[in-house]
Amino acid sequence: MEPLKHECGVAMIRLLKPLEYYQEKYGTWMFALNKLYLMMEKQHNRGQEGAGMACVKFDGMPGTEYIFRERAEGKDAITEIFGRVQKEYARLSPELLADAEFAKNHLPFAGQLYMGHLRYSTTGKKGLAYVHPFLRRNNWQAKNLCICGNFNMTNIDEIFQQMLAQGMFPRIYSDGYTLLELMGHRLDREAERNFVDAKKLGLEGMDITSYIDNHMDMANVLRTTMPNFDGGYVMCGLTGSGEMFSMRDPWGIRPAFYYQNDEFVAVASERPVLQTTFDLECDDIKELQPGNALLVNRNGEVRMERILEQRGDSACSFERIYFSRGSDRDIYRERKRLGELLVPQVLDAVDGDINHTVFSFIPNTAEVAYYGLLSGFKKCLNRQKVQQIQQLDHEPTDEELHAILDTYVRSEKVAIKDIKLRTFITEGNSRNDLASHVYDITYGCIESGVDNLVVIDDSIVRGTTLKESILRILDRLHPKKIVVVSSAPQIRYPDYYGIDMPRLEEFCAFRATIELIRERGMNDLLQRVYEACKLELLKPKSMMRNCVRDIYKPFTAEEINRKVVDMLRPEGLKTPVELVFQSIDGLHEAIPDHHGDWYFTGKYPTPGGTKLCNQAFVNFIDRQK
């Protein structure tokens, strides 16, 4: 119900044949440019604050541009950047535009290597300067570097200090620019290594340039750049000499997928993006493994290299619940299972009365879990029907059978998002009043005072939308009881690997727990955890434990649920409300192959995550003083 700004989307495509090949086979040399556009549009959900693209052209003449970049801000950024490129082509005749040789020699973005990026801010820093790709220019082709990624680094302060210790003087303090400068520094060293080798061979002039361009090895650059970074990332890059790489963090936190044939290599953040764009089967596509890099050199040779040893198995489970496209084969199945596993808890919440319960979902991202919940209740109802028939002590009449068989699981579209609350409305009372009208309801879909209303969401984070809007509008239907169901467990801890999660005190589960502690006179627990966190922060990161987990230990999930309801119940709401969250066991059963559950358990996969969580609690207590 509360959209989260989350990890970004990446897209890359490297052509393995000349542009003329694609003009002849596909009717356009713009094959890669068009496919990049599709891959980016198919990942629009992953970033609406900005978008950027870059292209490298091979075999150009000195004095002509060979690396191109466009960036824009806003939700229409994809349309804007591709519109600028197409505007350059609009003045050409159809015959000239179909001439691949002319395009290669004279047109911008007529290259063999493309990169695209969709951005959501994870640091709060906004502006065109922070929109990917980042570009580092140089008069040597091989030293030009363009990078983009889906990442957030937890130790950028330490890396920044390391750069200063090496004598560097960075222009901007951000993880993106820090990565660019550090990797660019190592790229320079790789180019200079090849320069020395070329001179030893007696080469001069442009022969040196050709030697360097053909002997660059991005694996060397990555191995000397990435070992000290702590965080979740998929790093993508291209160089002016035509090198391409995509690398995944050694914990496997952030996802990446790729496809290769004899015509091209493509990379994207999500598997269905590649399936749809290139008309592929699910099994055609491979997942980039933790610590590995997909590399394509200037000559089109494709290889996989292990850059870092795998340090964990922490693929993000929240990615599966909420962020990724539900059209992925496995994600669709997992989300349905998340819904189905909630049946026993929901059944308890409605006192087993399926006949007088209406099911629905808010928002649309919860639709697949909703289908799973319905499927589970249909199975439950069928078992009840079988038992009722078996318990009959006579041969049933048609009327008796129909009375049993005609009962069904009732589902309705009870709420529709009707308007978007504009950001210019800032005055508190006005905003709260308007927020209660963001959704419209379907009147008459339940029997007032008789039917329970169950609505499923994919996650409940802050609870703001529940309090300001959802519960108020559902109350207008006058149900007997409102049961709000989350297909995710209680979100208790911030994310530090690429998702714009709020501070600790903004999580409704955290606030509820703090309230319980204070109500029960357990303030000494807060002080003990505060002091423990401060002590942990004095240790080396690798030895720290997450002390924030201790505040939840005295309470059951149900106790926290009840307190969340008390906190989120709008004033004047008369209908009873109950919250049902997915269990941790249910999460693991539904999503068995993605073990990154730190949002719910506080078990961060990297030392940097643990450190930042301890620091967040210290900051919270300090703000209370």
N, C-alpha and C positions, 0 to 999 in steps of 0.2 A: 504494500500500500504506500510505502515511502520509497520512491526511486533512489537508488544509490548510484553515485558516480563511481565507476569502477575502472578496472584495468582497460588499457587501450587495445586497439586492434592493429595488426600488422599485415601487410601483403607484399609479396615480392614475385617477380617473374623474370626469368633469364631465358632469352631465346638461344637456341643451340644451332640455328641455321641462319643464313643471310635473309635480309628483309624481302628479297625477291621471291624467296621460297613461299612466304606467307601470302604475298600478293597473288602468286599463281594458284596456290591451293585454297586459300580462304577468301580470295577476292579483295584483300586489303593488307597492306604492310603494317597497318595499325592493329594487328592481331593482339599484340601484347598490351598496348595502350588501352584497348577496349576491354580486355580481360582484367586489367588492373582496376578499371572503373567498376566493373561488376563485383570484383572481390571486395572493394571498399564499400560499395553500396550494401552488399550482403552482410557487412559488419558494422552498419550504421549504428546499431544498438550499442556498440562498444565505445562510442565517443562522439559527442555532439558539441564539444567546445571548440573543435578545430580539426583541420585535416591538412595533409601535405603530401606531395609526391616528388620524386626525383627520378632522373633518367641519365644514363651514361651512353654515349655514342662512341663506337670504336673506330679506329683507323682514320681519324680526322687529320687535317693539315694543321701544322703549327700556326697559331694566330686565329684559329677558329674555335668557337665554344664547343665543348664536348660533354659538359656536365650541367644539367638543368634542374631547377627546383622551383616549385610553386607551393605557397602556403596560404591559408585563409582561416579566419576565425568564424565561429557561429555554426548553427545547426545546418546551414546550407553550404558549408565550406566545400564539400565534395563537388557539388554542382558548380561552384564558383571557380575552383582551380581547373577543372576539366573544361569549363567554358572558356577560360583564358587561353588554354592550349588550342582549342578548336577555333577560336577567333583568329589565330594566326593562319589557319588553313583555309578559312572561309573565302579569302580573296583569290584563291587559286582556281583554275579551271579543273573540271573533272579529270581531264586527261593528265594534267600535271600532277594532281593529287594522287593519281593512281601510279605514278612513276616512282618506284621504290628507290632507284638510283638518285633521282633528284631529291627525294625526301632525305635520304641518307646524307647527302652533301650540303643541303641548304635549309632544312626545316628543324626547328627546335623539337625536342622530345621524340625525334625519330631515331631511336637507338635500339640496343639489344638487351639492356638491363634496366629494370624498373623497380621502384620501391614506393609503397604507399603506407600512410599511417592515419589512424583515427585517434583523437585525443580526448581523454577526460583528465582533468587536473587531479593529481594525487597530492600535490604540495600546497595547493591554494594559490600558486603563482599563475597569473594569467597574462595574456598579451601575445602578440605574434612571435616575439622572441622565444617563447617557450613552446611553440608549436613545432612538432617534428615534421620532416627530418632536419637534423642539425648538420650543417655543412662547414667543413674546414678546408679552405682553399690553399693551393700552392702552385707554383709554376712548374713543378714536376708532376706529371700525370699521376704517378704512383703514390704521391703524398697527399692527393686530394681524398678526403674521407667524408662520407655522408652516412649518418647513422639514424636509426629510429628504433623504438622498442616498446614493449609492454613491460614496464619495470618500475620498481621502487626500491631503492637501496637504503638499508637501515644504518649504514656506517659511513655516510658520505662525508661527515665531519672528519673522520680519521683518514679517509682517502685524500681529502683536501689537504690535510696537514702533511701527508706523505709527498704530495706534489710540491708543496712549498719546500720541503726538505731536499727535493731534487733540484731546486732552483727555479721552478716554474712560477709564473705569475698569472694565474687564471683571471679571465675578464669577468666571469659571472659565477655566482655560487648557486649551483643546482646540480642534481645528479646527472641530468642529461648532458650539460656542458662539461661537467667534470669527466664523465666517461669519454666524451668527444676529445677533450684535450689529452687525457691520459693515453687513450688508444692512438690518438694522432701522434703523440710523442713516440710510442713504440713502432708505429708505422714508419715514421721518419728513420728510426734505427734500422728497420728491415730494408728500406730503400737504400740506405747508406751502406749496409752490408753488401748488397748486390752491386752498388757502385764500385766498392773496393774490388770485388771479384771481377767486374768488367774491366777495370783498369789493369788488373793482373793478366788478363787475357789480351791486353794490348788494344782494346777497343777505344774508339774516339767518337766524339760528336753524338749524332742521333743513334749510332749503333749502341752507345752506352744506354741511352733511353730505352731502346728496344730490348736490350738485355735485361734491364731492371724490370720493365713491364712484364716480361715473360717469365721472370723468376721470383716474383713476389709470392710469399707464402703467408696467408692470413692466419694459419694455425700458429705460427711463431708469434704473431702479434697478440692473438687471443691468449696464448699460454703465458705471456708476460704481462697481460693487462688484467685478466679476470680473477686470478686466484684469491685476492684479498677482499673482494666485494661480498657483502652479506646482504641477501635480499632475494626476492623473486623476480625473475626476468626472462624475457626472450629478447635477445639483442640481434638486430639485423643491420647489415651495413653493405656498402658498395664503395669502391675506390675508382678514381679517375682512370686507372689502368685496366679496369674491367673485372676486378675481383668481387665476388659476392659471398656473404656469409650469413648464417643465422644460427645462433647459439642459445641453448636453454640452460637455466640455472641448475646446479648440481643436486638440488633438493627436489627438482621436478615440480616446483610450485606453480609456475605459469605454463600454459599449454602452447604448443605449436605443432602444426601438421604440414606435410609436404608431399608433392607428387612429382615424379620424373618420368619422361619418356624420351624418345630420340629427337623431339622437337623443342622441348622447353622443360624448365624446372620451375615449380611454383611453391610458394610458402604462404600459409595463412594461420591466423590464430584459432580458427575453428574448422573442423572437418567438413561440415555441410557446405561451407563456402566453396571449397575446392570441388566437391561433388557437383554442385549446381552449376558453377562457372564453367567447368570443363566436361560436364556430363559423364561423371565417373561413378563406379560402384564404390560402396563403403570400403571394401577390402583393398581397393586400388591404392588407398592413401595410407601413408605411414606417419606415425607419431615421432617427433624428434625426442630422443631420449635424454634424460638428465645428464648434464655435463658434456653433451655432445654438440658438435657444430656441423652443419651442412655447408660444404664449401664448393664453390664453382670458380675455377680460375679463368684467366683471360682467354685461354684456348678452349673453354667449354668442357673441361674435364671435371666431372662431378665426383666428390668423395665425402665420406663421413669420417670425422676425426673425433676421438675422445680428447677433449681439452682439459677437463677436470674429472677426477674420480667422483663417482656418485657419492653424495654425502647423506642422502636420506631418500625416503619414499613418501613425499608429502604433497602429492598433487592436490590442488585446491578442491575441496568438496563443495564449497559454496558456488564455485564456477558451475557445477553440475545442477545445483538447486535453482540458481537464479540467473547468472550472468550469460551463459552460453545460449545459443539458439536451441530451442526445444526440438528442432527438426533433426538433430543428430540421432541416429538409430539408438545408441546406447543411452544417451541422456533422456530421450523420450521414455524408454523403458524404466530408467531409474526414477524419474519424476512420478510416473504412474505408481511405482512400487512405494514411494514415499507416502503417497496418498492412501494407498491400500493398507499400509501398516498402521495407520491411525484409527482404523475402524474400532478396535476394542475401547480405546479411550473416548472416542466420540459417542459410542454406544452407551457407555457409562454416563456421559454428560447429559444425554437425552433420556436417561432412565430406561433404556431399551425400547423406547416408543418410536419405532421406525415409521409406523403408519401416520403419525402426526409430526413428522419432521420434514422440512424442506431444505434441500441442499443447494448451495450456490458458491460462487467464487468471486473474489476481488483481490488483485487486479487480473488482467489478461495473462500475465506471466504465470499465474497459479492454475491456469486452465488444465494443464496436463495432470497435475497432482489431483485436481478435482475429478478428472475422469477415473483416476485410480481409486479415489475414495468412493465414488459411485459404484465402480466395479466391485469393490470389497463389500459394500452394503447390499448389492444385488446377490452376491454369493451368500451373505448372511441371511437375507430374506428368503432365498430359495431353501436354505437349510430349515428355516422355520416352517415353510410350507410343507416340506417333506415330513417333518415331525407331526404337523397338524393332521395330515392325511393318514399317516401311520397310526395315529392315536384314535382315529374313528373306529367305533365298535360295530359298524354296519357298512354296507355298500353305499357310498355317498351318492346323493342325487346330483344332477347337473347344477342345480342352484347352489348346493353346498360346495361343490368343486370350484365353481366360478367365484364364490365368496372368498375362497382361499387363494386361488390362482390369480385373480384380478387385482390383488394388492400389489403395489409396485413402489419402487424408490422414487420419491418425488423430487424433481430438480427444476429450478427456475432461474432465469436471469433477473436477479432482484435489484441489481445496482448497475448503473451505466455512468461512466465518467463523461459528464456533459460539457464542462468547461475547464480551461486551464487557468489557475490563479496566477495572475500576472505579477511580476516582481515589483512593479511600481507601487503596489498597494502595501504600505509598510506600517501604517498605524494599527496598533495591536487589536483593538476591539473590532475595527472594520475588517481586518484580515481574518479574525476568528469567525465572524459572522458569515463572511463570504465563503470561507473554507467549508462551512457546513452545507453549502449548496453546490460544491464542486461535482458531487455525484447526484444523479437522479435515480429514483426507485420506481419499480414496477408495482403500482398499487393494485391490490386485490389478488395478489398471487399466493397469499397465505390466509388462513382463517384466523382472524384476530382473537388473541387470548387462548387459542387452542393449539396452534402449530408451533413447534420449535423451529428456529431458523439457524442453520449451520452454514457459515461462510468460511471458505478456506483461502489462505494467503500463502505465498511461498516463504515469507519471513516477516517477522515483526522486530524492528530495530529500535526506533525511538518511541513509537507508540503515538506520535503526534497526530498523525492522520486518523488513527482510531478515535482519539479523544475529540478532535476538532470537527470531524466530518462523519466517518463511517458509522459509529455507534449512534449518533444523533439521527442520521437518515434511516438506519435500519429500525430504530425505535418507532418511526412513523408508521411502520407496518403493524405495530402492536403485537409482536409475537409473544408466545408464552415464555420463551427463553431465547437468548442469543448466545450461540456458541461460536467463538472465533477460533479457527484452527490454523496453526502454522505448520507447514510441511518441513520446516527447519527447526532444530532445537533452539532453546533460548540463546540469543547472541549476547555473550557476556564480556567479550574482550575485543579490543580494536584490532584491525588488520594493519600490518605495516609493509605489505608486499605488493601494493598497487591499487588498493581499493580505498576510496574516500570514506572511511568510517569515522564516526564522530568520536569525541573524547569519551572517556569512561562514563562520566556523569550523564551523558546523553543516551546511553543504553537504558531502556526501561527496566530490563532485568537487573542491571547494576543498581539503579536508583531504588528499586523495590527492595533489594537486599540491604542497602544502606538504611532504609527506613525500618526494616525488621530489626536490624542490629540496634538502632537507637530506641525503638519501642520496647525492646526487651532488656534495656539497660546494659548492653554489651559494648559500650564505647571503648572499653579497654582493648577489645579485639581490633578495632580500627587503629588504635595507637600502636599495638604490637605489630600489626602488618606494616604500618608506616615505618616503624623503626627497622623492621626486617628488610623492607625494600631498600632503605638507605644503606644498610650494611651490605646488601647484595651488590649495590651499585659501586661499592669500593673494591669488589673482586674483579678478576679478569672475566670477561664476558663468557668464556667457555665454561666457567664454574658457577655461573648464576643459576638460581632457580626462580620460578615465577611465584612470588609470595602472594600475589593478588588472588590466586586460587583459594587461599585460606579463608577469605571472607565468605565464600559460598558453602563451606563445609558444614556449618551448623544447621543448614536448612535443606528441606526437600524441594524438588522442582515444583511440587504442588503448592507448597507454602509461598514460594516466590510468585507463582502464577496468581494466587489469590490477592497478593499484595499489588501486583501489577494491575489487576482489575480495579482495585480500590483507587489506585492513582489515576487510572485512565477513564474512570466512569465520569461522564459529563454531569454537571450539576442539573438536577431535575429529571435525570433518566430513571424511569421506574422499572423497566424490564430487567430481570435477572440476567447477568452476563457471566460467562465462564470462558476461560482461555485454555486451549489444549495445544501443547507443543509436541513436536516430534521428540522422541527419546534419542539419546546418543547411540544406544544399541540399534534402534530402528534406522538411524542414519547409516551406520556401518553395514547393516544388512542390505539396505537399498542401494548403497554406493560402495561396494566392497573393494574397488580398486583405486579409490582416491582417498588417501588417508590424511589429507591436510584438514584437520578439524579444529584448528587453534581458535577460531571465532567462538566456538562452543565450549572447548575444554581448557583453553589457556596453554595448551602444549605447543609452543612455538617451535617450528623446525630449525630455526637458526638462533644463534646466541644473540644477534641483534634484536630480534623480536622480543625475546625475554627481557633484555635490558630496557627496551623502550616501554614495555608494559609496566615494569617496576617503576620507571621514571614517571609514567602517566599517573600512577597511584600517589606517588609523592607530590606531584603537581596538584592533584585533586585535593589532598588534605591541606596543602599549603594555601590553596584558594579558599578553603573554609575558615581559615584563621582570621 
